[in-house]
Amino acid sequence: MSRLAAEVPEAGIHFQKSFIYRRQEDAKNGVTSFDSMFIHNPWYSRLFPDFRELSEHELPKGVSSGCQFTGICINTAIYLPWLVGQCRRLGVVFRRGNVSDINHLKGMHHTGGKVDVIVNASGLGSRTLGGVEDEDMIPIRGQIVLVENESPSMYNISGTDDGAGEVSYVMTRAAGGGTVLGGTYEKGNWDPNPDPRTSERIIKRLFAQVLVGGRTGNQVSDWRQTLRPVVTGHLSFTTMDMLGGVIKALMAVQNMLSRL
């Protein structure tokens, strides 16, 4: 990803200075939905050469500790079409269709031959997809606000004063894609409609905390929500007599990524 950000601007990825802020009350109450992101000496500290903990005088009001590093932000509206193009260049064949049972995919290889591996990426569809029907798959409802203002940095804040189901983060998308303000993390909420009151809370707390672009006013261009899939209680790995195929698939993916 670092190479793409540095050398392939058409991929829609760019570097951004990133700040992680930890609030004392969140550490005491355990209210954050992304605990591993906010621990001291986090796993990702070894991934970024310029990772460092912030000094006390660098912390904004209400924040007890934090860190910074140069991360990346992906504009998925640009990156995903670019990725499709790269896959096609490398010989990947795309097919579109509807299936009611995962086993039907075994006979859908474009060559007419045997399917070695089936990767189920149907998200919440796994609840009703035949051959899977995973009732432990539930949604996490996430609502964001997209604003025209551009923030010079990315921010993640360990919690909010608006309840455990709400989180605070800021991401500026590459190539003029605007800034994403988040958000919510509502387990088990199936509501597909954006809530204007939630958007108002997101805007209020993030303009107050990190002042995106230093401006307020009617800079909102859109607000959206999505239902993210999550499995409760277990992770599902079904080999279906395909262990050798899985290994071949992993090697193929590794080989393809090395050629992007």
N, C-alpha and C positions, 0 to 999 in steps of 0.2 A: 504493500500500500504506500509506503514511503516513496518508493521509486515512481509509482504512478503519480503521486502528488507532485514530485519534483520534475518529472520528465514527460508526463502525458496529460496535458491540461484538458484534452477532449474527454477524459474519463470522468471529469466532474468532481475531483478530489482535491482538497487543498489543506495546507498546514494552518493550524490555529493555535495560538497560545491558550492553554487550558488551565482553569483554576478549579480546584476541589475545595469547598468550604465545609467545615464541620462545626455544627452548632452544639454547644454544651448540653442543652436540654435534650437534644436527640440522642446523644450518647447515654444520658441518664435514663431516658424513657424507652429507648429502643424503638422509636417510631418509624425510622427510615425503611423504605422498601428496597433499598440497594445497599445493604450493610457492607458487603465486601468492597465497595467502591470507597468507603469512607474510613476504613480502618487505618491506623498508623502503620507505616512500612507495608503498603499494599502490594499485592502480587504484580501489578503493572509498573511498579517503580523500577523494575529491572529492564523494562522494555524501552524506556526513554532516557537517552544519555543526559539530558538536561533536567531530569526530575530533581526537585528539591522541596523541602518543607519551607513554608513561609515563616518569616520572622513576625514577631508580635506587632510591629509597627506597620506591617503590610496587610493586616487583617481588617476587613470592614467591621462596622458595628454589629454586634450580636454573634460574631463568629469567634470561636475559641481557638481554632487551629485550621491549617489548610496546607495545600501543596500546589505546585504549578509545574508544567512541562509543556513541550510542544507536541500537540496531538494532531490528528487529522479529522476532517469532517467531510462526509460524503453527501453530495447532492444526488440522491437516488434517482431523481427524474432524469438525470443525465447519465449516471453511472450504469444503470440497469440496461438501457438500450445499447450503450457502448459495449457492455459485457456480452449481450446477445450477439452483437456483430463480431466480437472476438471469438466467441464459440463457433459461430458459423464459419469464420475464416479457418478455424482449426478442424473443421469437418463434423461438428455436432449437427445432428438432424433434429429439428423441432417438429412435433406433431401436436395438434390440438384435438381434444375429444372429450366425451363424457363417459364416465364409468360408474357403475353402482357397486362394484365389488373390486377390491384391489387385485384379486387373482385374474381378473380379465386382462390386466396389463401384461401378463405373461405371453399373450399371443399378439401383442401390438408392436413388437420390434420392427423397425422400418425395413430390415433385411428379410423379415419372415423367419429369422432364426430364433434361437433360444435367448431368453432374457436372463442375464447373469445376476443382476441386482435391481431391486425396486426400492427407490427411496420415497417414502411417504411424506410429502411436504404439504399435505392437504389442510393443515391447521385445524381449525374447529370442525372441518368436514370429517375428521377422524371419528367424531362421535357417531356419525351415521353411515360412514363408508363400510360396505360389506367386507367381511374378513378382518376388520379392525374393531369398529364399534367400541371405541375407548370412552367409557363414561367418565373417566377421571380427567378428561380434557375439558377445561373450563376457560372462559374468556377473562382477560384482564383488560378492562376498558381504559383506553388512553385518549385524552383530549389535549390538543395543542392549539396554539394560536400562531399564525404566520404573519409577521409584520414586515414592512418595507425597510425599516431601520436596519442598519448593519452594525452588529457589535464587533469590536476589534478582537474579542476573545470569546472562548467557550467557558461556561460556568456550570457546575453542578453543586447544589446546596443540599445538605443532608436531610433537611426537613422543612416543614412550613408550620405556620400557626393556624392553618385551615383544616387540620385533621390528617390522619394517617393515610388516607386515600389520595392525598395530593402531594406532588413533588415539584421541585424547582430546578429547571435547567434551561440553558440558552445555547443554541447552536446556529452559527451563520453558515448558510449553504453556499457552495462555490458558484461562481459564474452568475452573480446577481440573483441568486435564488431566494433572497430574503433571509430573515432570521426566525428560527423556530423557538417559541417559548412554550415550555411545558411546566406542568402537565398534571395528569392524573394517573393513578395506578390502582384501579378498582377491581379487585378480584370478584368474579362471579356476577358482574354487572353486564347484562345483555342489551342494555339500552343502546340502539344504534344512532340516536340523535344527539348532536352537539347541544350542550346546555349553555345558553348565553351567560348565566350567572357564574358558571365555572370559568368561562373566558374572562369575565371581568375580574375575578379573583386572581387569575394567572397574570394578567396584565398589571394589576395593581401591585402585586408583591414583587414582580421582577423589575418593573420600572423603579420601584422603591429600593430594591436590593442592588441591582447592577446597572441601572440606567442605560438601557440599550441605545447606543448612539447618542446618549445624553439628551434625547428629545422625547417629548410626549405628544399628545394630540392624536388625530385620526390617521395613524400610520398603519392600522390593521388592514391587511389585504385578504385574510381568510381565517376561518377556524374550522378545525376538523376533529373527528374522533375515529378511532379504530378499535377493533376487538382483537387483542393479541392472544394467541393460544398459549396455554400453559398446562402441564400435566401435574396433577396433585398426587403425591404419595409414591410415585415410581417413575422411572424412565423406561420406555418401551423399546427393546431391541429384539426383533424377530429375525432369526437367521434364515428360516425357511429353506434349509439345505443349501445356503448360498455363501458360506464362509469364504471359500476360495474366490467367489465372485466379488465379495466385499473387498478383499485384499486387492484384487485387480482394479476395482473401481477407485480405491484410494490412491493407488499408484497412477492411474490414469489422470485423476484430478490433480495430483501433485505435478505430473508431467505437463499438464495443460497450463497450470498456474505459472510454471517456470518459463512458459513461452509467451505469456501475455506482455 
